[in-house]
């Protein structure tokens, strides 16, 4: 299963609807972004917020659970605050995620 632009857009829209004020950027990376996904591939999501709270992490877990139950999609969400993203900007993982990722 290769990435489907409509599916990725819907995923980004769902994140933005759940976090309308604090979410600043959604980046889909990994096999879905590289169009190398298989049927078992998850959706790697880097989510940049103005700040990250425990409640937001709980809501992300709930959304991921809904996607799994309703659509059979596994979401791997990485929430980062803008300040953490700036502080960690030279980490190879983040460099690769942003380079290969699709910002939605």
LINLINFEN-V17013 format. One record per pair of residues at least 12 apart in sequence whose C-alpha atoms are under 8 Angstrom apart, sorted by the first residue. I is the first residue (numbers start at 1). GAP is how many residues later the second one is. If there is no record, write none. Layout:
I&GAP, I&GAP
This chain:
1&35, 1&36, 1&37, 1&38, 2&30, 2&33, 2&34, 2&35, 2&36, 3&29, 3&30, 3&32, 3&34, 8&20, 9&95, 12&14, 12&92, 22&27, 22&28, 22&29, 23&24, 23&25, 23&26, 23&27, 24&23, 24&24, 24&25, 24&26, 25&22, 25&23, 25&24, 25&78, 25&79, 26&19, 26&20, 26&21, 26&22, 26&77, 26&78, 27&18, 27&19, 27&20, 27&70, 27&71, 27&74, 27&75, 27&76, 27&77, 28&15, 28&16, 28&17, 28&18, 28&73, 28&74, 28&75, 28&76, 29&14, 29&15, 29&16, 29&17, 29&68, 29&69, 29&71, 29&72, 29&73, 30&13, 30&14, 30&67, 30&70, 30&71, 31&12, 32&12, 33&67, 33&68, 33&69, 34&66, 34&67, 41&33, 42&31, 42&32, 42&33, 42&34, 43&30, 43&31, 43&32, 43&33, 44&31, 44&32, 44&33, 44&34, 45&30, 45&31, 45&32, 45&33, 46&31, 46&32, 46&33, 46&34, 46&51, 47&30, 47&31, 47&32, 47&33, 48&31, 48&32, 48&33, 48&34, 48&37, 49&30, 49&31, 49&32, 49&33, 50&31, 50&32, 50&33, 51&29, 51&30, 51&31, 52&27, 52&28, 52&29, 57&22, 60&17, 64&12, 64&13
